[in-house]
Structures are given as structure tokens and as C-alpha cells.
Amino acid sequence: MNLRFLFLVVISTVLLACQSQKGLNAEDEKGETFSTFCPEDGNCTFEVLTNSSLSLLTDGIGQLYPQVKKGNKTVLKFEYKRNVDPRIADGGYTEIVYAEIDPKTEDLSLSDEQLSSANVVFGRLCFCKGQAGYFRIDQGTLVISTAKDQSKTYAFTFTTDKVPQRLTHFSVTR
């Protein structure tokens, strides 16, 4: 095999593997600003759902799904929705991360198996035969920190070997 050809294959693979990211600075429904990174081909949102709880249930065929309802916890929800051509049927693609924390949490650091204490779950919602659904996350780090000005940073880095994923990390300060 030609060395130049091998070099081109390696460079092409590296360039294609790099996901383009865009910065997101937005204002939520309460007028608070937050920032994060989002794949360039979609939109991301972050919500802090106070007075809520997160239940992880299973349906009739044993598939996991989250249910957010009123409760005494705080549920964090980060969502990425890929832009869709409206002419394509079943073209929707969404990834969601949920976590449940104590409402008085100011600083928190959870890694790997400890993530189960926060009910961390990742959802891949698409028409992706056999590669969609919700999955518990047990590989990653969730860090919440509060600054002197009372702004909070929510940072999460994670992986799953259950399905392909676009999101592998996010960081939101609000």
C-alpha cells in the first residue's frame, strides 16, 4: 500500500470523526442565560425542573423509560434535537440526558457507578432500528458547582456502549 494513500486515509478519518460544535448562548423561559456546546446540525436546551422527581420505569417489553412528575427533587434535562428536513418521514433525531438531584445541592461530583444515585439516564430517540431507547449511564462524571455569585455550572461527560451517541459532554452555567 502506498504510504501517501495511507496518510490520506488516516487524515480523512480523523477529519470526519471530529464533530463540529457550536456555542449556545440562550435565554430560557425565566430570562436566565446559559451557555453550552451543541452539535452544529441541531439545537440544544437545558432545563432545571424544580419540585419534580424522576422515575425510571419499564414498559411491557422491558424497555426503560423516564417519567418526570411532581416531587421533592430537582430534575436536570439536557436535550439535543437535530434539525430535520420536513420532507423526510421519520427523520427526527433527539438525544436527552436526565438526572435527579437534591434541590439543596450546591456542589456535587459523581463518577461511574455513583451516577445511579442521581438516576442518570440517556435517551436516543429516532427511527434507528434496534439502536434507540433510554439507557442508564454508569460511565462518566457529573459535576455541579456553585460560584460566589450563586451561578451554577452543570458539567457532564459520559459514554454508553449500548447505542451510538452524538452527545458525550455538556457544560451549562446559569
Secondary structure by P-SEA (a helix, b strand, c coil): ccaaaaaaaaaaaaaaabbbbbbbbbcccccbbbbbbccccbbbbbbbcccbbbbbbbcccbbbbbbbccccbbbbbbbbbccccccccccbbbbbbbbbbcccccbbbbcccccccccbbbbbbccccccbbbbbbccbbbbbbbccccbbbbbbbbcccccccccccccccc
